[in-house]
Amino acid sequence: MFDYVIVGAGSAGCALAARLSEDPGTSVALIEAGPADTADEIHIPAAFGSLFKGPLDWDYDTEPEPGLGDRRAYLPRGRMLGGCSSMNAMIYMRGNRADYDRWAADGATGWSYDEVLPYFVRGEDNSRGADEYHGVGGPLAVTESRSMNPIVDAWVEAAVAAGLPANDDFNGESQIGAGRFQTTQRDGLRCSTADAYLRPAMKRPNLTVITEALTRKVLFEGDRAAGVEIQRDGRIEEIRAQREVVLSAGAYGSAHLLLLSGVGPAEQLAAFGIPLVADLPVGERLQDHYMVMINYTTGEESLMTAATPDNVELLQTEGRGPLTSNVGEGGGFIETRAGLEGPDVQFHVAPVLFYDGGLGAPLTHGFGAGPCVLKPTSTGTLTLRTASPESAPRIVHNYLTTEEDRQSIIAGLRTALEIAEQSAMKAVVTGGFLVPEGSTDEELLAFARRVGQTLYHPTSSCSIGHVVDPDLTVKGVRGLRVADASVMPTVVRGNTNAPSIMIGEKAADLIRGTAATTAAAPRDVAVPVAG
């Protein structure tokens, strides 16, 4: 019996487990379906793509997407300690003030920008130092890239020439402009939430971490969550919670578990013979960022040759060089039309060919640069495929099914092509590898539908106001919360790892009944790294 049982050792779950276990009088169990984060490819930043479609990837796909000509989209998700923070592009991005203020205005009390900023600051150890937007001494290392590929500098220079303002801090006063992204790295290696939060906490006797254990469902006694049922080593076990169960399994995993446990739309659960515990719109309002990368060939050195013996030695001895690249090294934000609360398009620039859902092999030196629909108006659904916990859920994101989203991606592609015409880009581009066939709206939209992909940012399947209350408790039941990106009322304008960590930090205070402070708990042990 534990006080708290947390399901999912990802971006939010690791932060939550570490914070709750700071109280020596509280016992915490953290359950992860995947193994420990020991693979070298996790810790070497530029190697994360090699984890796709492997044993550490949940390897989801959408159903045929109506806005993509019924094409299925590949949806990688991390299945190891650290979750997606162990398999992502390590971009530290919080989103826009308008995101959180809109949440609060629409009923998510306590989630305005000014109220969540202290949690971002508390968790951060920023190499630039502390100011009103940033913190030092927190668990999560936030640093500049140690790769600094000149292709990315050329794109930023071209973007500024095309009219975007230069921006050296997308997490500061303004998000608009072009520049380089800060990364969640320490000494040139990935700093996942397993590295930052969990490993220092694992020496505590009151924290139990259970790996390679598939959570099958939440166990209820009446309307109270009493624990979870897990499967490991071929056996089914119960892990009981005296106070609360917290689902931190991500926008896909947490919604899937609620449905399997009888929390969801009554009609859907009845069709699968699952007894109803609470009739809630679980799995609805699902959102994601849809990205379209234009790929060019270049005569410059790209990450295609990052793994040379010299570069391996550079990483091992000095913690720098191409292998420290987070791949998405830079980009920017724009508003494509008047009257918006914030940017509706984000650009990412990768100094390597990036195509075919991130699965395409870089067969020649090249790079990818392109927009994503940053504030989609489209929503999707996650539903059950079968009543078995081992069956992947059915996921439809409905990418590009609204006129607003189509106009955003068309305008973003047109801006990307304009940037490509600037002299700084012409100096590094030798040809097109995967580019639009024309520049009309119809041609740009056809390209977007054919080559676009997820930006790996699913959210909102258990959103505040619909499935959970602002304190993250699941409506209609007791002893059950959700704490991960699924609770976002809408997807934020930016990469979602940092906001997910913030949610884990804030969830800990909501559970403990304490208020946020900007003082960060010191790291109490050195963080070991693989390799």
VEXDREN-2710 file (C-alpha; in Angstrom, 1 decimal):
% VEXDREN-2710
k/r/px/py/pz
1/MET/0.0/0.0/0.0
2/PHE/1.3/3.4/-1.0
3/ASP/0.0/6.9/-0.3
4/TYR/0.2/7.8/-4.0
5/VAL/0.4/5.7/-7.1
6/ILE/1.5/7.5/-10.2
7/VAL/1.1/5.9/-13.6
8/GLY/3.6/7.0/-16.2
9/ALA/7.3/8.1/-15.7
10/GLY/7.3/10.7/-18.4
11/SER/7.7/14.5/-18.5
12/ALA/5.1/15.2/-15.8
13/GLY/5.2/11.9/-13.9
14/CYS/8.9/12.1/-13.0
15/ALA/8.5/15.6/-11.8
16/LEU/5.4/14.8/-9.8
17/ALA/7.0/11.7/-8.2
18/ALA/10.2/13.6/-7.2
19/ARG/8.2/16.4/-5.6
20/LEU/5.8/14.3/-3.7
21/SER/8.6/12.1/-2.4
22/GLU/10.3/15.1/-0.9
23/ASP/8.1/14.5/2.1
24/PRO/9.7/11.5/3.9
25/GLY/6.4/10.7/5.6
26/THR/4.8/10.0/2.2
27/SER/5.1/6.8/0.2
28/VAL/5.0/7.1/-3.6
29/ALA/4.9/4.4/-6.3
30/LEU/5.8/5.3/-9.9
31/ILE/4.8/2.8/-12.5
32/GLU/6.3/2.8/-16.0
33/ALA/5.4/0.4/-18.9
34/GLY/8.8/0.6/-20.4
35/PRO/12.3/-0.2/-19.1
36/ALA/15.0/2.0/-17.5
37/ASP/16.5/4.7/-19.7
38/THR/19.9/3.0/-20.2
39/ALA/20.1/3.0/-24.0
40/ASP/22.9/5.2/-25.3
41/GLU/20.7/6.5/-28.0
42/ILE/18.5/8.2/-25.3
43/HIS/21.4/10.2/-23.9
44/ILE/23.2/11.2/-27.2
45/PRO/21.0/14.1/-28.3
46/ALA/21.3/13.6/-32.1
47/ALA/20.5/9.9/-31.9
48/PHE/16.9/10.2/-30.7
49/GLY/15.4/9.4/-34.2
50/SER/17.0/6.0/-34.0
51/LEU/14.6/5.2/-31.2
52/PHE/11.6/5.5/-33.5
53/LYS/9.8/2.2/-34.3
54/GLY/12.0/0.4/-31.8
55/PRO/11.3/-1.3/-28.5
56/LEU/11.3/2.0/-26.6
57/ASP/8.5/3.5/-28.8
58/TRP/4.8/3.0/-28.3
59/ASP/4.7/3.2/-32.1
60/TYR/1.1/4.5/-32.5
61/ASP/-0.5/5.5/-35.8
62/THR/-3.6/7.5/-36.5
63/GLU/-6.6/6.1/-38.2
64/PRO/-7.0/7.3/-41.8
65/GLU/-7.0/11.1/-41.5
66/PRO/-9.8/12.8/-43.4
67/GLY/-7.8/16.0/-43.9
68/LEU/-4.8/14.2/-45.3
69/GLY/-6.6/12.2/-48.0
70/ASP/-7.1/9.3/-45.6
71/ARG/-3.4/8.9/-45.0
72/ARG/-2.3/7.5/-41.7
73/ALA/0.2/9.4/-39.6
74/TYR/2.9/7.9/-37.5
75/LEU/2.8/8.9/-33.8
76/PRO/6.0/8.0/-31.8
77/ARG/5.9/8.1/-28.0
78/GLY/8.6/7.3/-25.5
79/ARG/8.2/4.0/-23.6
80/MET/11.0/4.2/-20.9
81/LEU/11.9/6.2/-17.8
82/GLY/11.6/9.8/-18.9
83/GLY/8.9/9.0/-21.4
84/CYS/8.9/11.4/-24.3
85/SER/11.5/13.6/-22.6
86/SER/13.8/10.7/-23.3
87/MET/13.0/10.6/-27.0
88/ASN/12.2/14.2/-28.0
89/ALA/14.1/17.0/-29.6
90/MET/14.9/18.6/-26.3
91/ILE/13.4/22.0/-27.2
92/TYR/12.7/24.1/-24.1
93/MET/9.6/26.1/-25.0
94/ARG/6.8/27.2/-22.7
95/GLY/4.2/28.6/-25.0
96/ASN/2.6/32.0/-25.1
97/ARG/1.2/34.1/-22.2
98/ALA/-2.1/34.2/-24.2
99/ASP/-2.4/30.4/-24.0
100/TYR/-2.6/30.3/-20.2
101/ASP/-4.6/33.5/-19.8
102/ARG/-7.2/32.0/-22.2
103/TRP/-7.3/28.8/-20.1
104/ALA/-8.0/30.8/-17.0
105/ALA/-10.5/33.1/-18.7
106/ASP/-12.4/30.0/-19.9
107/GLY/-12.6/28.5/-16.4
108/ALA/-9.2/26.9/-15.6
109/THR/-8.8/28.8/-12.4
110/GLY/-5.2/29.0/-11.2
111/TRP/-3.7/28.3/-14.7
112/SER/-3.1/31.9/-15.9
113/TYR/0.4/32.8/-17.1
114/ASP/1.3/34.6/-14.0
115/GLU/0.2/31.6/-11.9
116/VAL/2.1/29.0/-13.8
117/LEU/5.3/31.0/-14.4
118/PRO/6.6/30.2/-10.9
119/TYR/6.5/26.5/-11.7
120/PHE/8.5/27.0/-14.9
121/VAL/11.0/29.1/-13.0
122/ARG/11.2/26.6/-10.1
123/GLY/12.0/23.7/-12.3
124/GLU/14.7/25.4/-14.3
125/ASP/18.4/25.6/-14.1
126/ASN/19.1/28.0/-17.0
127/SER/22.7/28.5/-18.1
128/ARG/21.9/32.2/-18.8
129/GLY/21.2/32.9/-15.2
130/ALA/18.1/34.1/-13.3
131/ASP/15.7/36.9/-14.2
132/GLU/12.0/37.5/-14.1
133/TYR/11.4/34.8/-16.6
134/HIS/14.1/32.2/-15.7
135/GLY/15.4/30.3/-12.8
136/VAL/18.7/28.7/-11.7
137/GLY/19.2/25.8/-9.3
138/GLY/16.2/23.8/-10.4
139/PRO/16.4/20.2/-11.5
140/LEU/16.0/20.7/-15.2
141/ALA/19.1/21.9/-17.1
142/VAL/18.3/24.4/-19.8
143/THR/21.2/25.4/-22.0
144/GLU/22.3/26.6/-25.5
145/SER/23.0/24.0/-28.1
146/ARG/26.6/22.9/-28.3
147/SER/26.2/21.9/-32.0
148/MET/25.5/25.4/-33.5
149/ASN/25.3/24.1/-37.1
150/PRO/25.9/27.0/-39.5
151/ILE/22.9/25.9/-41.7
152/VAL/20.6/27.0/-38.8
153/ASP/22.4/30.3/-38.5
154/ALA/21.9/30.9/-42.3
155/TRP/18.1/30.2/-41.9
156/VAL/17.8/32.6/-39.0
157/GLU/19.7/35.3/-41.0
158/ALA/17.4/34.7/-43.9
159/ALA/14.3/34.8/-41.8
160/VAL/15.3/38.2/-40.4
161/ALA/16.0/39.4/-43.9
162/ALA/12.5/38.3/-44.8
163/GLY/11.0/40.5/-42.1
164/LEU/11.0/38.4/-38.9
165/PRO/12.5/40.1/-35.9
166/ALA/15.5/38.4/-34.3
167/ASN/14.6/36.8/-31.0
168/ASP/17.1/35.2/-28.6
169/ASP/14.6/34.2/-26.0
170/PHE/11.3/32.7/-27.0
171/ASN/10.4/32.2/-23.3
172/GLY/10.8/35.8/-22.5
173/GLU/8.8/38.9/-23.1
174/SER/7.8/38.1/-26.7
175/GLN/7.6/34.9/-28.7
176/ILE/7.5/36.5/-32.2
177/GLY/10.6/36.2/-34.4
178/ALA/13.4/33.9/-35.4
179/GLY/16.4/32.5/-33.5
180/ARG/17.9/29.4/-31.9
181/PHE/16.1/27.3/-29.3
182/GLN/17.4/26.5/-25.8
183/THR/17.6/22.8/-25.0
184/THR/17.1/20.5/-22.1
185/GLN/20.7/19.3/-22.0
186/ARG/23.5/19.1/-19.4
187/ASP/27.1/19.0/-20.6
188/GLY/26.1/18.2/-24.1
189/LEU/23.9/15.3/-23.2
190/ARG/20.1/14.9/-22.9
191/CYS/18.6/16.1/-19.6
192/SER/15.3/14.2/-19.5
193/THR/13.0/14.3/-16.5
194/ALA/14.4/10.9/-15.5
195/ASP/17.8/12.5/-15.4
196/ALA/16.6/15.8/-13.8
197/TYR/14.0/14.8/-11.4
198/LEU/13.7/11.0/-10.9
199/ARG/17.2/9.7/-10.6
200/PRO/18.2/12.1/-7.8
201/ALA/15.0/11.1/-6.0
202/MET/15.4/7.3/-6.4
203/LYS/17.7/7.0/-3.4
204/ARG/14.8/8.0/-1.2
205/PRO/13.3/5.0/0.6
206/ASN/9.8/6.3/0.3
207/LEU/9.9/6.3/-3.6
208/THR/9.4/2.9/-5.4
209/VAL/9.9/2.9/-9.2
210/ILE/8.3/-0.1/-11.0
211/THR/9.4/-0.5/-14.6
212/GLU/8.3/-2.8/-17.4
213/ALA/4.8/-2.9/-15.9
214/LEU/1.8/-2.3/-18.1
215/THR/-1.0/-0.6/-16.2
216/ARG/-4.2/-2.3/-17.2
217/LYS/-6.8/-0.2/-15.4
218/VAL/-7.6/1.9/-12.4
219/LEU/-9.2/-0.1/-9.6
220/PHE/-12.4/1.5/-8.1
221/GLU/-14.2/0.8/-4.8
222/GLY/-17.5/2.5/-5.5
223/ASP/-16.6/5.9/-6.9
224/ARG/-13.1/6.0/-5.3
225/ALA/-9.9/5.0/-7.0
226/ALA/-8.2/2.5/-4.8
227/GLY/-5.2/1.6/-6.9
228/VAL/-4.3/0.1/-10.3
229/GLU/-4.0/-3.3/-11.9
230/ILE/-0.6/-3.9/-13.6
231/GLN/0.9/-6.7/-15.6
232/ARG/4.6/-7.6/-15.3
233/ASP/6.6/-10.7/-15.8
234/GLY/3.5/-12.5/-17.1
235/ARG/1.6/-11.8/-13.8
236/ILE/-1.3/-9.5/-13.0
237/GLU/-0.9/-7.6/-9.7
238/GLU/-2.6/-4.8/-7.8
239/ILE/-0.8/-1.7/-6.5
240/ARG/-3.0/0.0/-3.9
241/ALA/-3.2/3.7/-3.1
242/GLN/-4.3/4.9/0.2
243/ARG/-4.7/8.6/-0.8
244/GLU/-4.7/9.0/-4.6
245/VAL/-4.0/7.5/-8.0
246/VAL/-2.5/10.0/-10.5
247/LEU/-2.4/9.2/-14.2
248/SER/0.6/10.8/-16.0
249/ALA/0.6/8.5/-19.0
250/GLY/0.3/11.3/-21.6
251/ALA/-2.5/12.5/-23.9
252/TYR/-2.9/9.0/-25.4
253/GLY/-2.1/6.8/-22.4
254/SER/-4.1/8.6/-19.7
255/ALA/-7.2/8.8/-21.8
256/HIS/-6.9/5.2/-22.8
257/LEU/-6.5/4.1/-19.2
258/LEU/-9.6/6.1/-18.1
259/LEU/-11.7/4.4/-20.8
260/LEU/-10.4/1.0/-19.9
261/SER/-11.4/1.8/-16.3
262/GLY/-14.9/2.8/-16.9
263/VAL/-14.4/6.6/-17.1
264/GLY/-15.5/7.9/-20.4
265/PRO/-18.5/8.3/-22.7
266/ALA/-21.2/5.9/-21.5
267/GLU/-22.3/4.7/-25.0
268/GLN/-18.7/3.9/-26.0
269/LEU/-18.0/1.9/-22.8
270/ALA/-21.2/0.0/-23.1
271/ALA/-20.3/-1.1/-26.6
272/PHE/-17.1/-2.8/-25.1
273/GLY/-18.9/-4.2/-22.1
274/ILE/-17.0/-2.0/-19.6
275/PRO/-18.9/-1.1/-16.5
276/LEU/-19.5/2.6/-16.3
277/VAL/-17.9/4.5/-13.4
278/ALA/-18.3/8.1/-14.7
279/ASP/-19.8/9.4/-17.9
280/LEU/-17.2/11.9/-19.1
281/PRO/-16.0/13.1/-22.6
282/VAL/-12.6/11.3/-22.2
283/GLY/-10.7/11.2/-25.5
284/GLU/-12.5/14.1/-27.0
285/ARG/-11.0/17.6/-27.8
286/LEU/-7.7/15.9/-28.7
287/GLN/-5.2/18.3/-30.3
288/ASP/-1.8/18.2/-31.9
289/HIS/0.6/20.4/-33.9
290/TYR/0.8/19.4/-37.6
291/MET/4.2/20.2/-39.1
292/VAL/5.2/20.3/-42.8
293/MET/9.0/20.2/-43.5
294/ILE/10.5/21.5/-46.8
295/ASN/13.8/19.7/-47.4
296/TYR/16.7/21.0/-49.4
297/THR/20.1/19.6/-50.4
298/THR/23.2/21.5/-49.4
299/GLY/27.0/21.5/-49.8
300/GLU/27.4/22.2/-46.2
301/GLU/28.2/19.6/-43.5
302/SER/24.9/18.3/-42.1
303/LEU/24.1/15.8/-39.3
304/MET/24.3/13.0/-41.8
305/THR/28.0/12.5/-40.8
306/ALA/27.5/13.3/-37.1
307/ALA/28.5/9.9/-35.9
308/THR/32.1/9.9/-37.2
309/PRO/34.8/8.6/-34.8
310/ASP/36.1/12.2/-34.3
311/ASN/32.6/13.5/-33.4
312/VAL/32.1/10.6/-31.0
313/GLU/35.4/11.5/-29.3
314/LEU/34.4/15.1/-29.2
315/LEU/31.1/14.3/-27.4
316/GLN/32.8/11.9/-25.0
317/THR/35.8/14.2/-24.1
318/GLU/34.3/17.7/-24.4
319/GLY/30.6/17.4/-24.5
320/ARG/30.2/19.3/-27.8
321/GLY/30.0/18.8/-31.5
322/PRO/27.4/17.5/-34.0
323/LEU/26.2/14.6/-31.7
324/THR/25.0/17.2/-29.2
325/SER/22.6/18.6/-31.7
326/ASN/19.0/18.4/-30.7
327/VAL/18.2/18.3/-34.5
328/GLY/15.5/21.0/-34.2
329/GLU/18.2/23.6/-33.4
330/GLY/16.3/26.8/-34.4
331/GLY/13.1/28.3/-35.8
332/GLY/10.7/31.0/-35.1
333/PHE/7.1/32.2/-34.6
334/ILE/4.8/34.4/-36.8
335/GLU/1.3/35.7/-36.9
336/THR/-0.1/35.1/-40.4
337/ARG/-3.1/37.3/-40.1
338/ALA/-4.4/40.2/-38.1
339/GLY/-6.5/39.9/-34.9
340/LEU/-4.8/36.8/-33.4
341/GLU/-4.0/36.5/-29.7
342/GLY/-0.5/35.2/-30.5
343/PRO/1.4/33.4/-33.2
344/ASP/-0.4/30.7/-35.3
345/VAL/2.7/29.3/-37.0
346/GLN/6.0/28.0/-35.6
347/PHE/9.0/27.1/-37.7
348/HIS/11.6/24.4/-37.0
349/VAL/14.9/24.1/-38.7
350/ALA/16.9/20.8/-38.7
351/PRO/20.4/20.6/-40.1
352/VAL/19.7/17.2/-41.7
353/LEU/17.1/15.9/-44.1
354/PHE/13.9/15.3/-42.1
355/TYR/11.1/13.6/-44.0
356/ASP/8.7/10.6/-44.1
357/GLY/7.5/11.3/-40.5
358/GLY/11.1/11.5/-39.2
359/LEU/11.8/8.0/-40.5
360/GLY/13.5/8.9/-43.8
361/ALA/17.2/8.1/-44.1
362/PRO/19.5/11.1/-44.7
363/LEU/21.1/9.9/-47.9
364/THR/22.8/13.1/-48.7
365/HIS/23.7/16.4/-47.0
366/GLY/20.6/18.5/-46.6
367/PHE/18.3/20.2/-44.1
368/GLY/14.6/20.6/-43.3
369/ALA/12.8/23.8/-42.5
370/GLY/9.1/24.3/-42.2
371/PRO/6.0/25.5/-40.4
372/CYS/3.5/23.9/-38.1
373/VAL/-0.1/24.8/-37.3
374/LEU/0.6/26.3/-33.9
375/LYS/-2.9/27.1/-32.6
376/PRO/-5.1/24.5/-34.3
377/THR/-8.9/24.9/-34.3
378/SER/-9.3/21.3/-35.3
379/THR/-9.9/18.6/-32.6
380/GLY/-9.7/14.9/-32.8
381/THR/-10.7/11.9/-30.7
382/LEU/-9.1/8.9/-29.0
383/THR/-11.4/5.9/-28.6
384/LEU/-11.1/2.2/-27.7
385/ARG/-10.2/-0.3/-30.3
386/THR/-10.9/-3.3/-28.0
387/ALA/-11.4/-3.7/-24.3
388/SER/-7.8/-5.2/-24.0
389/PRO/-5.2/-3.0/-22.3
390/GLU/-2.7/-4.4/-24.8
391/SER/-4.6/-3.0/-27.9
392/ALA/-3.6/0.4/-29.0
393/PRO/-6.4/3.0/-29.0
394/ARG/-7.9/4.4/-32.1
395/ILE/-6.6/8.0/-32.7
396/VAL/-7.9/10.5/-35.2
397/HIS/-6.4/14.0/-35.0
398/ASN/-8.4/15.6/-37.8
399/TYR/-5.4/17.5/-39.1
400/LEU/-6.2/20.3/-41.5
401/THR/-10.0/19.8/-41.3
402/THR/-10.8/23.4/-40.5
403/GLU/-10.4/26.4/-42.8
404/GLU/-8.3/28.3/-40.2
405/ASP/-5.8/25.5/-40.0
406/ARG/-5.5/25.2/-43.7
407/GLN/-4.9/28.9/-44.1
408/SER/-2.3/28.9/-41.3
409/ILE/-0.3/26.1/-43.0
410/ILE/-0.6/27.7/-46.4
411/ALA/0.6/31.0/-45.1
412/GLY/3.4/29.3/-43.2
413/LEU/4.6/27.4/-46.2
414/ARG/4.6/30.6/-48.3
415/THR/6.7/32.4/-45.6
416/ALA/9.1/29.4/-45.6
417/LEU/9.5/29.7/-49.4
418/GLU/10.1/33.5/-49.0
419/ILE/12.8/32.8/-46.4
420/ALA/14.4/30.3/-48.9
421/GLU/14.7/33.1/-51.4
422/GLN/16.9/35.2/-49.2
423/SER/20.6/35.4/-50.0
424/ALA/21.7/33.7/-46.8
425/MET/19.7/30.6/-47.7
426/LYS/20.7/30.7/-51.4
427/ALA/24.3/30.4/-50.2
428/VAL/23.7/27.0/-48.5
429/VAL/21.0/25.5/-50.8
430/THR/22.1/23.4/-53.7
431/GLY/18.7/22.0/-54.7
432/GLY/15.3/20.8/-53.6
433/PHE/14.9/17.4/-52.0
434/LEU/11.2/17.6/-51.0
435/VAL/9.6/20.9/-51.9
436/PRO/6.2/22.1/-53.1
437/GLU/5.5/21.8/-56.8
438/GLY/4.2/25.3/-56.9
439/SER/3.2/28.3/-54.9
440/THR/-0.6/28.5/-55.3
441/ASP/-2.8/27.9/-52.3
442/GLU/-4.0/24.6/-53.9
443/GLU/-0.4/23.4/-54.5
444/LEU/0.8/24.3/-51.1
445/LEU/-2.1/22.6/-49.4
446/ALA/-1.6/19.5/-51.5
447/PHE/2.0/19.4/-50.4
448/ALA/1.0/19.9/-46.8
449/ARG/-1.5/17.0/-46.9
450/ARG/1.0/14.7/-48.6
451/VAL/4.2/15.2/-46.6
452/GLY/3.1/16.7/-43.2
453/GLN/3.5/14.9/-39.9
454/THR/2.9/15.2/-36.2
455/LEU/5.2/17.5/-34.2
456/TYR/4.8/15.0/-31.3
457/HIS/2.6/17.3/-29.2
458/PRO/-0.7/15.5/-28.4
459/THR/-2.8/17.3/-25.7
460/SER/-6.3/17.9/-24.3
461/SER/-7.8/14.4/-24.3
462/CYS/-8.6/14.8/-20.5
463/SER/-9.0/18.6/-20.6
464/ILE/-9.6/20.9/-17.6
465/GLY/-13.3/21.8/-17.5
466/HIS/-14.5/18.7/-19.3
467/VAL/-12.8/15.7/-17.8
468/VAL/-10.9/17.1/-14.8
469/ASP/-11.4/20.1/-12.6
470/PRO/-8.8/22.9/-12.3
471/ASP/-7.2/20.9/-9.4
472/LEU/-6.8/18.0/-11.9
473/THR/-9.2/15.7/-10.0
474/VAL/-11.4/13.6/-12.3
475/LYS/-15.0/14.7/-12.3
476/GLY/-17.5/12.4/-10.6
477/VAL/-15.0/10.2/-8.8
478/ARG/-12.7/10.4/-5.8
479/GLY/-9.0/9.8/-5.3
480/LEU/-8.1/10.1/-9.0
481/ARG/-6.3/12.9/-10.8
482/VAL/-4.7/13.3/-14.2
483/ALA/-1.4/15.3/-14.5
484/ASP/0.1/15.5/-18.0
485/ALA/-0.4/17.2/-21.3
486/SER/-3.9/15.7/-21.6
487/VAL/-5.3/18.2/-19.1
488/MET/-4.4/21.2/-21.3
489/PRO/-7.7/22.9/-22.3
490/THR/-6.1/23.6/-25.6
491/VAL/-2.6/22.9/-27.0
492/VAL/-0.1/25.7/-26.2
493/ARG/1.7/27.7/-28.8
494/GLY/5.0/25.8/-28.6
495/ASN/6.7/22.5/-27.8
496/THR/4.9/20.7/-25.0
497/ASN/7.7/19.1/-22.9
498/ALA/8.3/22.2/-20.7
499/PRO/4.5/22.8/-20.1
500/SER/4.1/19.1/-19.2
501/ILE/6.9/19.4/-16.6
502/MET/5.2/22.5/-15.3
503/ILE/1.9/20.5/-15.0
504/GLY/3.8/17.9/-12.9
505/GLU/5.3/20.6/-10.7
506/LYS/1.9/22.3/-10.2
507/ALA/0.1/19.0/-9.6
508/ALA/2.5/18.3/-6.7
509/ASP/1.5/21.5/-5.0
510/LEU/-2.2/20.9/-5.7
511/ILE/-1.9/17.5/-4.1
512/ARG/0.1/18.8/-1.1
513/GLY/-2.1/21.9/-0.8
514/THR/0.9/24.3/-1.0
515/ALA/1.5/27.4/-3.1
516/ALA/4.1/27.9/-5.8
517/THR/7.4/29.5/-5.0
518/THR/10.3/30.3/-7.3
519/ALA/12.8/28.7/-4.9
520/ALA/13.9/25.3/-6.4
521/ALA/14.8/22.3/-4.4
522/PRO/18.5/21.6/-4.8
523/ARG/19.7/18.5/-6.6
524/ASP/20.8/16.2/-3.8
525/VAL/22.9/13.7/-5.9
526/ALA/24.9/13.9/-9.0
527/VAL/23.0/12.6/-12.1
528/PRO/24.8/9.7/-13.8
529/VAL/24.6/9.3/-17.5
530/ALA/24.8/6.2/-19.7
531/GLY/27.9/5.5/-21.7
END
